[in-house]
Amino acid sequence: MHFKALESKKVSPWIDYDNGNDPVKGPKANLKTRQIYLQETYLEHLWSFIYSIFVIYEEGIQEPST
C-alpha cells in the first residue's frame, strides 16, 4: 500500500526532519508538496512521555501486585 502511494506520487519519499531548537511543534504534512515534517524536539517529548507512562505503570501498578 505504501509503495503504491509512492509510485502514484501521493506521498513524497522524503521526510523533512528539523533538529533545531524551536519550540515543540507536532508533525504535519504539506498537501501541495506531499512532504512530511517531523521535529526532533517533538519526538523527544513524545519519547519521554511514553517512557514515563511505562515507568509509572511498572512501579505503581505492576510491582505492587507481585
N, C-alpha and C positions, 0 to 999 in steps of 0.2 A: 504494500500500500504506500509506504514512504517513497519507494523508488518510482512508483507511478506518478506521485506528486512532483518529484524532482524532474522526471522526464517531460512532464507536461508544463513545466516551469510555473507550477502553482506555489512552490516553495523554493527559496534560494538555498543552495547547498552550504552557504557560509553563515556563520553566526558572528554578529558584531559584539565583541567582548570588550567591556570597559573595565580597566583595572585602576582607574583614577581614585581620587579621594572625595568625590562629590557625595552629597547626602544620598541616602538609600533611595533607589527607585526600583520598582518592580519590573519584571520582564515585559517587553512589548514587541509588537510586530508592526512594521511599516507595510501597509497593504499595497502601496504603489510599487515599492521596490521588492516586496516579498522578503525583506530582510528581518531577521530576528535579533533583538537586542537583549543582552544579558549584562548585568553589572556585578563585578566581583564582590562589592560591599553587600549587595542583596544576597548573594549566595552564602557569604559568611554569616550573615544574620539568620538566614534560613537554617544553615547547618547548626548554629549554636542553639536555636530554638528547638529543633528536633532532638538534638543531643540532650538538652536539659530535660525535655519531657521524658526521654528514655531513662535518664538517671533518677528523676523523681519517681517514676513508676517502679524501677528496680529497688530503690532504697525505701520508698514509702509504702509500697503495696506488696511486692514480691517477697522481700526479705522477712517482713513481719509474719507472713503466712506460712513460712517454713519452720 
